[in-house]
Amino acid sequence: MGPGIRWLARFLHPYAERWTLLVLPLAGLVVAALAILYAEATGKASSDVLFSGQSALPHLIQHASSYTVGALLLLMLCKGLAYGVSLSSFRGGPIFPAMFVGAAGGIAMSHLPGLPMVAGVAMGIGAISVVMTTLPLTSVLLPSLLLLSDGLAVMPLVIVAVVVAHVAAARIAPAPAAEAQHAAQASPGARSDGATAAAATGPPGQPSGAN
């Protein structure tokens, strides 16, 4: 899911830069619509989708039993879309939204036979954090900081999840040249040929904003 969020943010970012006054209100309306859809469909608080997840994450883990698998999957979908839209347009950090989406995915996975909830949450947080931040060591430590002793007990599983997610994301990530070409098409005439060539050979820029 992480590569999809990154792709959405990078796809929308050139339009947010070019038509800021138009795109920002539209992005806010999209996030609001996703929050309303989630709240009406599940009966849960719209704040699960609206905000970064910093304050909602402990509540999600502590009340995990009250969330059905369907509610968790819809939460991941709505939060992921809102996260991608926000990354393309608004300022903010990527850490807590990534941790929240990962925790929701981990809780959903814990309904599989043989996977405890704590292990699922830790693996989900580590996996999506490394996709969004490209910082493997930090992504291994984040679940331990959140879950304390429970996180330390499942750290080997987190390491495996982080490595697999990091390698998979690197394999399916779009090439820098393709991203530069899309940016040039979205903003025709905004850059010279030399600037376009430099962008094609350099690393892609990090989109600003987060949910």
C-alpha positions in Angstrom: 0.0 0.0 0.0 2.9 2.3 0.7 4.1 2.5 -2.9 0.6 3.4 -3.9 0.4 6.3 -1.4 3.8 7.6 -2.6 2.8 7.3 -6.3 -0.5 9.2 -5.6 1.4 12.0 -3.8 4.0 12.3 -6.5 1.4 12.2 -9.2 -0.6 15.1 -7.7 2.2 17.2 -6.4 3.0 19.0 -9.7 -0.6 20.0 -10.1 -0.7 21.3 -6.4 2.4 23.4 -7.2 1.0 24.8 -10.4 -2.6 25.5 -9.3 -2.2 25.9 -5.6 -5.3 28.0 -4.9 -7.5 25.5 -6.8 -5.9 22.2 -5.7 -5.6 22.9 -2.0 -9.4 23.4 -1.4 -10.1 20.4 -3.6 -7.7 18.3 -1.6 -9.4 19.3 1.6 -12.8 18.4 0.2 -11.5 15.0 -0.8 -10.1 14.3 2.7 -13.3 15.4 4.2 -15.4 13.2 1.9 -13.2 10.2 2.7 -13.6 10.8 6.5 -17.4 11.1 6.1 -17.5 7.9 4.0 -15.5 6.0 6.6 -17.5 7.3 9.6 -20.9 6.6 8.0 -19.9 3.1 6.8 -18.3 1.9 10.0 -19.8 4.0 12.8 -16.3 5.0 14.0 -14.9 8.4 14.5 -14.0 10.5 11.4 -10.8 11.6 13.3 -9.3 8.2 12.3 -9.1 9.6 8.8 -8.9 13.3 9.3 -5.8 13.7 11.5 -2.3 12.4 11.5 -3.0 9.5 13.8 -0.7 10.5 16.6 -3.4 10.7 19.2 -5.7 8.1 17.6 -3.0 5.3 17.3 -3.1 4.3 21.0 -6.9 4.2 20.9 -6.8 2.0 17.8 -4.5 -0.5 19.4 -6.3 -0.6 22.7 -9.7 -1.0 21.2 -8.6 -3.2 18.3 -11.3 -5.9 19.2 -14.0 -3.4 18.4 -12.9 -3.0 14.7 -14.1 -5.6 12.2 -11.8 -6.7 9.4 -14.0 -4.8 6.9 -13.8 -1.6 9.0 -10.0 -1.9 9.2 -9.7 -2.4 5.4 -11.9 0.6 4.8 -9.9 2.6 7.3 -6.7 1.7 5.4 -8.2 2.6 2.1 -9.7 6.0 3.2 -6.7 6.9 5.4 -4.2 5.9 2.6 -6.0 8.0 0.0 -6.3 10.9 2.4 -2.6 10.5 3.2 -1.5 10.5 -0.4 -3.6 13.6 -1.2 -2.3 15.4 1.8 1.3 14.5 1.0 0.9 16.1 -2.4 -0.6 19.4 -1.2 -0.2 20.1 2.6 2.8 20.6 4.9 3.5 18.0 7.6 5.4 14.9 8.4 4.9 11.4 7.0 5.7 9.4 10.2 2.4 9.2 12.2 0.1 8.7 9.3 2.3 5.8 8.1 2.4 4.3 11.6 -1.4 4.5 11.8 -2.0 2.9 8.5 0.5 0.2 9.3 -1.1 -0.5 12.6 -4.5 -0.8 11.0 -3.1 -3.3 8.5 -1.4 -5.2 11.2 -4.5 -5.5 13.3 -6.3 -6.8 10.2 -3.6 -9.3 9.5 -3.8 -10.5 13.2 -7.2 -12.1 12.3 -5.1 -14.7 10.3 -4.4 -17.9 12.2 -1.3 -17.9 14.3 -0.5 -14.2 14.2 -0.8 -12.3 17.5 -2.1 -8.8 17.3 1.0 -7.2 18.8 3.2 -9.0 16.2 0.9 -7.9 13.4 0.8 -4.3 14.6 4.6 -4.1 14.9 5.2 -5.7 11.5 2.6 -3.4 9.8 4.1 -0.3 11.4 7.7 -1.3 10.4 6.8 -2.3 6.9 4.9 0.8 5.8 7.2 3.2 7.7 10.2 1.9 5.7 8.3 2.3 2.4 7.3 5.9 3.3 10.6 7.1 4.8 13.2 4.7 3.2 14.9 4.5 6.6 15.2 0.8 7.5 16.9 1.2 10.9 14.4 3.9 12.1 11.5 1.7 10.9 12.8 -1.2 12.9 13.0 1.0 16.0 9.6 2.7 15.7 7.5 -0.3 16.8 9.8 -0.9 19.7 9.4 2.7 20.9 5.6 2.5 20.6 5.0 -1.0 22.0 7.9 -1.0 24.5 8.7 -4.5 25.9 6.1 -6.1 23.6 7.8 -4.5 20.6 11.2 -5.9 21.7 9.8 -9.4 21.9 8.7 -9.3 18.2 11.7 -7.3 16.8 13.0 -10.3 14.7 9.6 -10.3 12.9 9.8 -6.6 12.5 13.2 -6.8 10.9 12.0 -9.4 8.4 9.0 -7.3 7.6 11.1 -4.1 7.1 13.6 -5.8 4.9 11.0 -7.4 2.7 9.0 -4.2 2.4 12.1 -2.1 1.7 13.3 -4.5 -1.1 9.8 -4.8 -2.6 9.3 -1.0 -2.6 12.6 -0.5 -4.3 11.8 -3.0 -7.0 8.4 -1.5 -7.9 9.3 2.2 -7.4 9.1 4.2 -10.7 12.3 5.2 -12.3 13.5 8.8 -11.6 13.4 9.5 -15.4 9.8 8.5 -15.6 8.9 10.8 -12.7 10.8 13.7 -14.2 8.9 13.1 -17.5 5.6 13.2 -15.7 6.5 16.4 -13.9 7.5 18.0 -17.1 4.2 17.0 -18.8 2.2 18.3 -15.8 4.0 21.7 -16.0 4.8 22.4 -19.6 7.2 25.2 -20.2 8.0 25.5 -16.5 11.5 24.1 -16.8 14.2 24.4 -19.4 15.6 21.4 -21.2 18.7 21.5 -19.0 16.7 21.5 -15.8 14.6 18.6 -17.1 17.6 16.6 -17.9 19.1 17.3 -14.5 15.9 16.2 -12.8 15.8 13.0 -14.9 19.3 12.0 -13.6 18.9 13.2 -10.0 16.8 11.7 -7.2 13.1 12.5 -7.2 12.0 15.4 -4.9 10.2 14.6 -1.7 6.6 15.8 -1.7 5.6 18.2 1.0 2.7 17.7 3.3 1.1 15.0 5.3 -2.3 14.2 6.7 
